[in-house]
Amino acid sequence: MSVAAAEAIWLGLGAYLGFGLAAGLGVILFGLKRLTGADVPVRVRLLILPGLAALWPVVMLRLAGVKAPEDRA
């Protein structure tokens, strides 16, 4: 693997996680009530932040109103 390919992989991973962190913070501050429908304590919000950052595409789809196949019935 060349140095340029390795740098591209790291830059892509950094961009994915950076956007995920920004999206996760946005969800924690503004969208968590819409997703869960319940009040969530601050410590729980901090605990779910890494998962939100890693799975931000799925979370964004859920916020957009797309339902999972098992929830569509």
C-alpha positions as CSV (number, residue, x, y, z in Angstrom):
1,M,0.0,0.0,0.0
2,S,1.3,3.4,-0.9
3,V,1.6,6.3,1.5
4,A,-1.0,8.2,-0.5
5,A,-3.5,5.4,-0.2
6,A,-2.9,5.1,3.6
7,E,-3.4,8.9,4.0
8,A,-6.6,8.7,2.0
9,I,-7.9,6.0,4.2
10,W,-7.1,7.9,7.4
11,L,-8.6,11.1,6.0
12,G,-11.7,9.3,5.0
13,L,-12.0,7.7,8.4
14,G,-11.4,11.0,10.1
15,A,-14.0,12.8,8.0
16,Y,-16.6,10.0,8.7
17,L,-16.0,10.2,12.5
18,G,-15.8,14.0,12.5
19,F,-19.1,14.3,10.8
20,G,-20.5,11.5,13.1
21,L,-19.4,13.5,16.1
22,A,-21.1,16.6,14.9
23,A,-24.2,14.7,14.0
24,G,-24.2,12.9,17.3
25,L,-23.9,16.2,19.2
26,G,-26.8,17.6,17.2
27,V,-28.9,14.6,17.9
28,I,-28.1,14.7,21.6
29,L,-28.9,18.4,21.9
30,F,-31.9,18.6,19.6
31,G,-33.2,15.3,18.3
32,L,-33.1,12.7,21.1
33,K,-36.6,13.6,22.4
34,R,-38.0,13.0,18.9
35,L,-36.3,9.6,18.7
36,T,-37.1,8.2,22.1
37,G,-40.1,10.2,23.2
38,A,-38.8,10.3,26.8
39,D,-36.6,12.5,28.9
40,V,-33.0,11.2,28.8
41,P,-30.5,12.1,31.6
42,V,-27.3,13.8,30.8
43,R,-25.1,10.8,31.7
44,V,-27.1,8.6,29.4
45,R,-26.7,11.2,26.6
46,L,-22.9,11.1,27.1
47,L,-22.9,7.3,27.1
48,I,-24.7,7.0,23.8
49,L,-22.6,9.7,22.0
50,P,-19.9,7.2,20.7
51,G,-22.6,5.0,19.3
52,L,-24.3,7.9,17.6
53,A,-21.0,9.0,16.2
54,A,-20.3,5.6,14.7
55,L,-23.8,4.9,13.4
56,W,-24.7,8.4,12.3
57,P,-26.1,7.3,8.9
58,V,-28.7,5.1,10.6
59,V,-29.6,7.7,13.1
60,M,-30.0,10.4,10.4
61,L,-32.4,8.0,8.5
62,R,-34.5,7.5,11.6
63,L,-34.7,11.2,12.2
64,A,-35.8,11.7,8.6
65,G,-38.7,9.3,9.2
66,V,-37.4,6.2,7.5
67,K,-38.6,3.1,9.3
68,A,-36.7,-0.2,9.6
69,P,-38.2,-3.1,7.7
70,E,-39.2,-4.9,10.9
71,D,-41.0,-1.7,12.1
72,R,-43.1,-1.2,9.0
73,A,-45.7,-3.8,9.7
